[in-house]
Amino acid sequence: MKLKHLIVLLVAIVATSCIDNMHPAGNKDQAEKTQDSSVSEDFKFWTWTTADPKRSDDSYVEEFKKYAENGLDAVLINTNADAELLARLTPLATAEGLEVHAWMFTMNRPGDTVALKHPEWYAVSKEGKSTFDHRPYVDYYQFLCPTREGSRNHILGLIDKLTKVEGVSSFHLDYIRYPDVFLPIGLLPKYDLVQDTELPEYDFCYCDACIAKFEEEHHKNPLESHNTAIDMEWKQFRLNQIKAVVDDAYEVAHKNGKLLTGAVFPYPEMADHMVRQRWDKWNIDVVLPMIYHNFYNEEIDWIGFATGQGVKDLEGTGTELHTGIYVPEMSAEDLAKAIQLAKENGAKGASFFDGNALTPELLAVIKEANEI
């Protein structure tokens, strides 16, 4: 085990003091003062896993032990916002030397029993259809509106509970965006779609709260725009609404002595275009861009390009980038190359989606890379 695995055990006790020794993301003055410091000292390896409350502790210990023994440093656990389940699993993982990060679907809240009592909280398309009962692409796309006070407070309340769990290192934002305006090109055939322009059924959020707030700020109604695709104020307004949720989440996480991390689209310009997500402008400690090359019909070397682009965009912000790699159907040789490309282009780590897809051959690659 690396020394940092021992440090993980201390993090559970002194998480707040650790936060104090890290420069806050988005604070450029502080970042310049501490540009030689970083959230992680070594190249870090992460994986995602979704928890099942019916599984035994022994089965989780076996899973966590497998990760730790094969070079993984951190596990992102989705408990569907269940703080009690997270509290049960965290000590099992940290005992094996793993960092634990509380992974949660953020703006996309499928089946959220609290949110479902408030139909007005959900994002609305340009067609006027709400994700409450008209879900784009797939049935689990139930995105909340980032502008409404009720939906935002609900999300922040969940973050507060999860970041109060002892031993957790960060809160991990996922689906921190709007529904896809444009799907990754490799996924279009699955839905029999052509998306050459912004289609109204995939363009969100046009709910009453967003329209009213935008009209108050800009004295115009986007629904009356000649072409909303080139209305920069309307686009920026929605980028700002997501940023506001992230920035509030950052304050909540840090108040509770935790970092804020997030899964994002491959690089900021691309994320801006596809899902209204400009993550280089956020207050966030670590981003894990999902550089899933096969989703975009790209070759392995694209992982290096997208990593490098994100690293450049983050210069001066204090935010770290750890490359997200999609491992299903990936050979051991390809995974080794992907990790090397991430390192060469400035990433501080690599994350693998997901734990269930990590075969013995792929785990051997990770273990070897961790020992270099």
N, C-alpha and C positions, 0 to 999 in steps of 0.2 A: 504493500500500500504506500501511496505517496504521503508525504508529510501533511498535505492539505486535507487528507482524509481524517487525520487526527484533529486538525483545526476545526473540522465540521462539528465535532463533539462539543467543542467550546462555544460554537456559534449559538447553540440552543440556549446557553446560559447567559451569554453576553452579546446577544444580537444587537442591542441598541448601541453599545459602544463600538461595535463593528461598523454600524452605519455612520457614526460620527467620524470614523477614519476614512470614509469614502467621499469623493467629491460628488455633490448632487448633480444629476443630469440636468442640462439646460442652464446651469449657472456657469457662464463662460469665464467670468472673472476667477471663480474658484477653480475651474477646470485648468486654466492656464497656470495657476499656482501649484497644482498637483498633477501636472500632465504626466509625470513619471509613475504615478500610482495608478492602480486599476482595480476593478472589482475582483478579478481572479488573477493569481500570480502565474499560473501555468495554463497551458492549453487544456480546456475543460471539455469533457464529453458528457452529453445529456441524453436521456430518452424520455418519451412520454408513455404513460400507462393510465388506463381507465380502471377505477376501483369498482369492485363488486362487493357490497356489504355481506353477501352470503358466503364469501370465501373465508377459509380459516386463516388464522394468524400464521400457522406453519407454512401454508402455501405462499403467503406473501414473503415470509422470511426466505424461503427458497428462491423466489423471484429476485428479491433484492440482493441476496448473496450472489446469485448468478451475474447480476449487473456489476457489482463491486469487484468480483473476482476476475472479470473480463475487461477491466479498465474504465468502466463508467464511473463518473464522479457525482452525477446529479440525476434525480428522477423527478419528473413533473407529473403530479398525480391529480387526475380528474375525479373528484368525489361528487360531482353534480351539486357543488356548493354545500355539501354536508360537512359542517365543521367537526361534528362528533366522529365521523368516519375518518376524517383527516387526522384528528387527534389520536385515534387508535393506530393508524398506519405509520405516522411520522416517527415515533420512537423505534419501530421495527426497522425502518430504513436507515435512520441515523446510527443505529447500533451496528449496522454493516458498513458504516463509513460513508454513506451517501448523503448529499444535500437533498432536502425535500423542498419542492416548490409547488404551491397551491395553484393548480391549473383550473381555469373556469371559463366556460363560454360566457362572454361578457354582453355585447349588444344582442347577440343571437341567443335567446333563452327558450329553447323548445320545451314545452310542457311545464313551464314555470307556474306552479299553482297559485302563487301570489299575483304574478303579472296577469294571468288569465282572468282574474277578477276585474281587470281594468283594460277593456278593449281599446280605450283611447290612448294607451301608452305605446301602441305598436306603430311601426313605420308604415308610411303610406306611399304608394307609387304615384307617378305622374298620371296614370290612368284613374287614380282615386281609389285604388284597392289596398286594403290593409293586410299586413302579414298576419294579423290575428286570425283571419279566415281565408285569405288568398295568398298562398306561399309560393314564391318564385322558385323554380328549378326543382326543389325537393321538399318533402313534407316537413322536414325539421328546420326549415328556414323561417323562424319566427323572430324577426328582429324588432327590438324596441327602438323607440325614437330617442336620440341622445339629447334632445332639446327640452323635453317635458320634465318638469321638476319631479313628478312622481316616479317616473321610470329611472331617472338618474339617481334619486335618493335610494331607490330599491337596490340598484346595482352597487352603490357605494356601501350600503348596509351589509350586503353579502361579503364584500371585500373586507370590511371591518371585522366581521366575525372570523373569516378564514385567516386573516393576518394576526389574530390574537392567539392562534394555536401555537403552543410552545414548541420550539424546535424547527419551525418552518423558516426557510431562508428568504423566500419572496412570494409575492402574489404574481401569478402569470396570466396576463390578459390574452384571451383568444377571441376570435371573431370581434375584434375591437374596430368595427367598421360598419359600412352599409352593405346591403346585399350587392353582389357582383353586377356592376354595370356591364362589364365585359368578362365573360368566362375565359380561363386559360384556353388557348387555341386548341390544345390537345383534347379538351373535354367537350368541345362543341358537337362533334359527331354523336356523342352519347345522348345529347338532348335534341338532335336533329335541328340545330340552330345555325343561323348565319347572323353574326353581329358586326356588321360593317359600320353601323351608326349606333348612337345611344337610343335604345328602344324604350318607349314610355313604361312598359310593364316591368322593366328592370331598373328604372331610375327612381330613387328614393331620396329624401323624405319630403313629401308634399302635404304633411298633416297640417291641421289648422294652426297648431302652435308654431311650427317652423315658418309657415307663410306669414303669420302675424309678426313674429320677431324679425324676419327679414324685411318686411314692409316698414317696420318701425326704424330699422337701421338704414335702409337704402331707398325707401319711398317708392317702391315698385313691387309688383306682384310677379313672381317667376312664371306663373301660369299664363301670364299675358306676354311673356317674352317671345320674340320672333324665333329664337333658337337658343334654348337653355343650354345646349352643349357648348356654346361659345360665350355664355354669360359668366364671366370670371367672378363677379361678385357673388353670384349664386353658388358657384362651385366652391369658392373660398369660404362662404358661410358654412357649408356643410363640413368642410375640412376642419373649421374652427370648432364646430359642435363636438366632433369626435375628440379633438385635442383637449377640449375642456373636461370631458369625462376622464381622459388619461391623466391630465394634470391634477384633477381632484383625487383620483386613485393613488397617485404618487404621494400626495399629502397624507392620505389615510394610511397607506402602507408604511411610510416613514414614521408617522406618529406612533405606530405599533412596533417600531424597531425592525421592519422588514424592508427588503428591496422591492422594486417594481420591475418585472420583466414582461416580455410580450412576444407572441407569435405574430409575424407581420408578412405582408407580401414581399416579393423578392428584393426590390430596391425602391426608394422613395418615389421616383418619377413614375415608375410602373404602378405602384400601389395607389398613387394619386389618380392615375388614369382609370384603373380597373375598379377600385372600391372606395374612392374618396378617403384615402388614408395616407397622410404625409408624415411618416413616423420620424423623420429627421428633425422635426420641429417640436417633438414631444418632450416633456419632462419624464424620463424613464431611464433606468439604470442599465438594462441589458435588452437588446432585441435579438430575436431568433428568426431572421427572415426565412420563410419557407421556399428555399431555392430548389423546387421540385422540377428538375429539368425536363423530365418526361411529360409533365403536364403541359409544357409549352413547345413540345416537339423539338427540344434542343438536345445537343450532345453534352457529354460530361464537362467539357471545358467551359460551358456557360456558367457552371457553378463558380468558377474563378472570376469570370466577368462580373456577375451579379454581386458576389461578395466584395470585390474591389470597388464597385460603384457605390455600394452602401457604406463602406468604410470611408470613402472620400466625402460622402455627403454628411457623415457624422463628425468630421474633423472639427475640433473646438467645442463639442457639446458635452464631452464627458461620458457619453453613452457607449457601451461596448457592443460589438456585433459578434454573434456566434452563429455560424452558418447552419441552417436547417437542411437536412438531407433526407430524401424519401427513399427508404431502403427496399421496399418490395420490388421484386424482379431485378434487383441490382446484384451483380456478381461481386465476389470478394475483391477481384482486381479493380473493378470500377469504384468500389467503396474506398479502397486505399488511395486511388487517384483523386477522388472527391475530397478526402481529408487533406491530402497534400495541397490541392488547389485552394482550399479554404485557408490553410496556414500561409501559403505563399502570397495571398492577396489581403492579408491583414486581419483575418478573423482571430478572435481570442478563444474560440472553441468551436465545437460542432455538435449538433443535436440530431438525433436519429428518430424518425417516425416510422413505426413506433416500436415499443418493447417486444410486442408479440411477433414482429417480423424479423427480429434479430436471430438469425440462425447461428449454429455453432461456428460456421465458416465466417460469418460477418463479425461475430463476437471476437474471433481470433484476430481479425484485422484491427479491431478497436484496441484490443489488449496490446498488440504489438506496437501500434501507434502511440499508445500511452506510455510505453516503456522507452521510447526514443528520447 
